[in-house]
Amino acid sequence: MGVIVKGSLLERLRRKELYIIFAIGVLMILMTCTGNASISVSGQNLVGFRNKLMIFQILINAFSCLLSVVLSMHTIPNEYERRNSHLVWIRGISQRKYHGSLCIANCIVNLIVLFVFYCMLAVFLVMNGNAAMLVRMIPAYLFTALNIVFVCVLTSAVSIKVPVFVTGLVGIFCVVAGVFYPLFSLMKNVLGGLGGKLIGGALKVIPNLHGVQNQAYRYLLGEEILIRKIIGVVVAIYVVTWAIMVWKREEA
């Protein structure tokens, strides 16, 4: 498994999408959190430290989850298209171990990207005179990492059964709905009828990624966190991990 993980990891690091999305994310974060940025909502300029920190966390969460979809949706299908899978079967490695190893590689790459984003967050905290918050960054990173792991495992699992395009749509929809969970909850209540029921049904199966990101934000500020928000994503990871273990690719 280690050889498979290493090979897939190196391939992920060579993908241009990784650097394009990462660069866009860095640019957005710099525009948001530097002193010259001008951000306004309803005519009010958001220049306070707490508001900038909240936006920083939202951008880190959103771009990391989006990158997780883009990198993970190709991994397993590409292995079968290049017939690399047959080199694995002749060595007696099961699909469960093979798919699991590829999924682990996806998680590692995206967690590295998340770590770089959090290094930028550390610089932001120091520059704003809040170096004391650095001691709370590791737990905050681990909270956000749960979102990344969920998206990677979900996208990898779905890619076993459906085409890449469909996998991408499913992954992006789950990311958008999860990252902007409160907005979708509001839409459910406003729309009502069939539209509201459809959104409500989707929110029942999509974990609240925004809730986890918000707990990371609250922890950084030294505020009380809601552990049930985190448990929800942990349970979701457990469920989709079973899909990786159970689902098989027919052309194998």
C-alpha atoms as one frame of an Amber mdcrd trajectory, in Angstrom:
protein
   0.000   0.000   0.000   2.855   2.377   0.773   4.177   2.187  -2.794   0.710
   2.919  -4.219   0.206   5.856  -1.871   3.642   7.284  -2.710   3.151   6.949
  -6.477  -0.306   8.508  -6.391   0.908  11.255  -4.063   3.701  12.259  -6.440
   1.268  12.278  -9.357  -1.172  14.539  -7.461   1.662  16.967  -6.739   2.375
  17.227 -10.484  -1.186  18.181 -11.444  -1.486  21.773 -12.647  -4.979  22.121
 -11.135  -3.380  21.931  -7.695  -1.274  25.031  -8.286  -3.939  26.975 -10.191
  -6.589  26.641  -7.479  -4.000  27.105  -4.745  -2.756  30.320  -6.396  -6.309
  31.644  -6.717  -6.935  30.815  -3.072  -3.753  32.577  -1.954  -4.647  35.629
  -4.038  -8.149  35.794  -2.565  -6.803  35.441   0.971  -4.187  38.155   0.437
  -6.791  40.503  -1.025  -9.047  39.825   1.930  -6.619  40.012   4.810  -4.064
  42.646   3.869  -4.492  46.124   5.246  -5.289  47.575   1.811  -8.234  45.275
   1.126 -11.682  46.838   1.002 -14.506  44.436   1.776 -18.049  45.630   2.212
 -21.396  44.000   2.911 -24.569  46.088   2.684 -22.431  49.202   2.467 -20.496
  48.444   5.663 -16.747  47.951   5.373 -15.476  44.840   7.136 -12.129  45.899
   8.527 -12.229  44.413  12.033  -9.916  41.580  12.990 -12.748  39.161  13.854
 -14.458  39.727  10.500 -11.224  39.261   8.578 -10.443  36.099  10.533 -13.908
  34.727   9.792 -13.529  35.442   6.068 -10.031  33.939   6.149 -11.469  30.719
   7.611 -14.307  30.617   5.082 -11.899  31.046   2.157  -9.520  28.398   3.494
 -12.406  25.968   3.934 -13.971  26.688   0.536 -10.804  26.558  -1.573  -9.438
  23.503   0.240 -12.707  21.603  -0.254 -12.929  22.644  -3.912  -9.363  21.514
  -4.519 -10.185  18.202  -2.815 -12.924  17.575  -5.381 -10.794  18.567  -8.387
  -7.859  16.355  -7.399  -9.847  13.378  -6.093 -12.397  12.940  -8.883  -9.743
  11.851 -11.414  -7.554   9.616  -9.265  -9.319   6.243  -9.382 -10.793   6.558
 -12.930  -7.374   7.514 -14.352  -5.790   4.401 -12.833  -8.275   2.202 -14.695
  -8.035   4.154 -17.955  -4.245   3.711 -17.972  -4.676   0.034 -17.030  -2.409
   0.550 -14.019  -4.935  -1.370 -11.965  -4.038  -4.649 -13.669  -0.442  -4.272
 -12.538  -1.846  -4.238  -9.011  -4.215  -7.189  -9.402  -1.422  -9.527 -10.489
   0.300  -8.777  -7.170  -2.735  -9.962  -5.264  -3.786  -6.543  -3.925  -7.542
  -6.214  -3.451  -9.670  -3.378  -4.778 -10.375  -2.370  -1.189  -6.683  -1.790
  -0.450  -6.052  -0.262  -3.875  -8.889   2.265  -3.686  -8.089   2.979  -0.056
  -4.455   3.733  -0.887  -5.428   6.110  -3.692  -7.874   7.850  -1.379  -5.199
   8.239   1.306  -2.914   9.897  -1.254  -5.697  12.342  -2.122  -6.170  13.194
   1.550  -2.450  13.711   2.172  -2.008  16.145  -0.735  -5.019  18.224   0.240
  -4.044  18.258   3.909  -0.624  19.583   2.881  -2.349  22.405   0.995  -4.531
  23.089   4.033  -1.397  23.223   6.186   0.127  25.868   3.881  -3.069  27.909
   4.130  -2.866  27.685   7.914   0.754  28.843   7.807  -0.570  31.935   6.041
  -3.166  32.243   8.785  -0.374  32.108  11.378   1.384  35.009   9.648  -1.908
  36.909   9.575  -2.387  36.412  13.317   1.124  37.599  14.130   0.842  40.641
  11.855  -2.378  41.618  13.606  -0.855  41.352  17.067  -2.551  38.089  18.009
   0.438  35.760  18.305  -1.092  34.309  21.483  -3.697  32.580  19.288  -1.016
  30.459  17.608  -1.250  27.853  20.386  -4.833  27.149  19.319  -4.022  26.662
  15.627  -3.320  22.919  15.681  -6.797  21.930  16.977  -8.366  24.466  14.581
  -6.404  22.896  11.716  -7.581  19.424  12.721 -11.206  20.585  12.810 -10.964
  21.964   9.274  -9.037  18.871   8.168 -12.158  16.797   8.873 -13.952  18.658
   6.071 -11.082  17.974   3.682 -10.975  14.274   4.526 -14.746  13.966   4.068
 -14.690  15.621   0.634 -11.702  13.528  -0.507 -13.225  10.247   0.625 -16.687
  11.095  -0.750 -15.336  12.121  -4.154 -13.060   9.086  -4.336 -15.943   6.760
  -3.426 -18.347   8.257  -5.972 -15.682   8.075  -8.707 -15.624   4.288  -8.343
 -19.188   3.999  -9.644 -19.907   6.971 -11.919 -18.108   8.951 -14.681 -15.682
  11.739 -13.775 -18.070  14.486 -14.903 -20.858  13.221 -12.660 -18.409  12.761
  -9.794 -17.320  16.380 -10.167 -20.909  17.626 -10.113 -21.735  15.584  -7.020
 -18.573  16.731  -5.252 -19.006  20.413  -6.081 -22.673  20.354  -5.079 -21.804
  18.760  -1.730 -19.023  21.294  -1.157 -21.207  24.296  -2.019 -24.125  23.013
   0.056 -21.849  22.079   2.966 -19.718  25.228   2.988 -22.773  27.482   2.632
 -25.038  25.305   4.762 -26.797  28.221   6.553 -27.639  29.827   3.201 -29.180
  26.610   1.895 -31.123  26.222   5.140 -32.504  29.712   4.611 -33.393  28.900
   1.005 -35.255  25.798   2.191 -37.424  27.888   4.500 -37.970  30.675   1.969
 -38.836  28.477  -1.025 -41.095  25.960   0.669 -43.002  23.563  -1.575 -41.152
  21.040  -3.731 -37.996  23.169  -3.950 -37.808  23.498  -0.198 -38.332  19.764
   0.265 -35.581  18.925  -2.219 -33.120  21.259  -0.506 -34.178  19.930   2.897
 -33.618  16.359   1.737 -30.156  17.227   0.428 -29.212  18.918   3.703 -30.156
  15.776   5.616 -27.438  13.764   3.875 -24.804  16.479   3.341 -22.795  17.259
   6.493 -22.576  20.821   7.753 -19.066  21.750   6.593 -19.732  25.358   7.526
 -20.482  24.287  11.089 -17.087  22.606  11.424 -15.280  25.585   9.917 -17.146
  27.844  12.331 -15.999  25.731  15.279 -12.393  26.187  14.122 -13.013  29.931
  14.027 -14.598  29.936  17.478 -11.763  27.840  18.907  -9.178  30.282  17.576
 -11.016  33.065  19.386 -11.104  31.027  22.598 -14.878  30.654  22.506 -16.914
  27.571  23.381 -17.381  25.116  20.526 -20.310  22.869  19.631 -18.897  19.356
  19.532 -22.004  17.941  17.817 -21.112  19.900  14.653 -17.787  18.078  14.537
 -19.280  14.684  15.366 -21.637  15.037  12.393 -18.746  15.213   9.928 -16.868
  12.400  11.710 -19.909  10.150  11.255 -20.145  11.172   7.588 -16.466  10.257
   7.075 -17.119   6.852   8.639 -20.049   6.211   6.281 -18.267   7.192   3.056
 -15.163   5.263   4.128 -17.286   2.128   4.141 -18.302   2.962   0.572 -14.613
   3.004  -0.415 -14.173  -0.387   1.239 -17.294  -2.005  -0.236 -17.814  -0.542
  -3.717 -15.975  -2.207  -6.588 -15.126  -1.203 -10.101 -16.755  -3.564 -12.604
 -14.048  -3.425 -15.287 -11.524  -4.731 -12.778
